[in-house]
Amino acid sequence: TVEPTSKSDSALERLRAAAKPASKHQEISKENSGFAPGSQVRHEKYGRGLVLRREGSGENVKLTVSFPGFGQKKLIEKYANLENA
């Protein structure tokens, strides 16, 4: 395993362990390049974060992402401009 390089990396590791897996009722299609719970992402304003929850489907997908120093944010996936981290 890789050792955390900073306090924020350590916090992300703890959050990743606590991230809830997608429920049975949530399907992420192969065509959808969406972010699953446990995914690390990067946001232009908030920086690196961890996806905790994914809700909805299609164009209405909402993500709950934890950003060290900014807390949890609910984002609409199609407008969030997230990148894989």
C-alpha positions in Angstrom: 0.0 0.0 0.0 1.0 3.6 -0.5 1.6 5.7 2.6 -0.3 8.9 2.8 1.8 11.9 2.0 -0.2 14.5 3.9 -3.0 15.0 6.4 -5.5 15.4 3.5 -4.4 12.1 2.0 -4.8 10.4 5.3 -8.3 11.9 5.7 -9.2 10.7 2.2 -8.1 7.2 3.1 -10.4 7.2 6.2 -13.3 8.5 4.1 -12.7 5.9 1.4 -13.0 3.2 4.0 -16.3 4.6 5.2 -17.7 5.3 1.7 -21.0 3.6 1.2 -21.2 1.2 -1.8 -23.8 1.8 -4.5 -27.1 0.2 -3.5 -28.6 -2.7 -5.4 -31.1 -0.4 -7.0 -28.5 1.9 -8.5 -27.1 0.8 -11.9 -24.2 2.5 -13.6 -24.4 1.6 -17.2 -21.3 0.9 -19.3 -22.0 4.0 -21.4 -22.1 6.2 -18.3 -18.6 7.3 -17.3 -20.0 8.3 -13.9 -18.2 8.2 -10.6 -18.9 5.4 -8.2 -18.7 5.7 -4.4 -15.0 5.3 -3.4 -13.8 7.1 -6.5 -11.2 9.9 -6.1 -12.1 13.0 -8.1 -10.7 16.5 -8.7 -12.8 19.6 -8.7 -11.7 23.0 -10.0 -12.6 24.9 -6.8 -12.5 22.2 -4.1 -9.5 20.2 -5.3 -9.2 16.5 -4.6 -12.2 14.7 -3.1 -13.8 11.3 -2.4 -17.2 10.3 -3.8 -19.3 9.0 -0.8 -22.6 8.6 -2.4 -24.3 8.5 -5.9 -28.0 9.1 -6.2 -30.4 9.1 -9.2 -29.9 8.2 -12.8 -29.4 9.7 -16.2 -29.0 13.4 -16.2 -30.2 13.7 -12.6 -27.3 12.0 -10.9 -26.2 13.7 -7.7 -23.0 13.0 -6.0 -22.0 13.5 -2.4 -18.3 14.3 -2.4 -16.1 14.9 0.6 -13.4 17.5 0.1 -10.8 18.0 2.8 -11.0 21.5 4.1 -14.4 22.1 2.5 -16.5 19.3 3.9 -19.2 17.3 2.0 -20.7 18.8 -1.1 -23.7 17.6 -3.1 -23.0 18.1 -6.8 -25.0 17.4 -9.9 -22.7 15.2 -11.9 -23.3 16.7 -15.3 -22.5 20.2 -14.1 -19.7 19.4 -11.6 -16.9 19.1 -14.2 -15.2 16.4 -12.1 -12.1 14.6 -13.3 -10.6 11.3 -12.1 -7.9 12.0 -9.5 
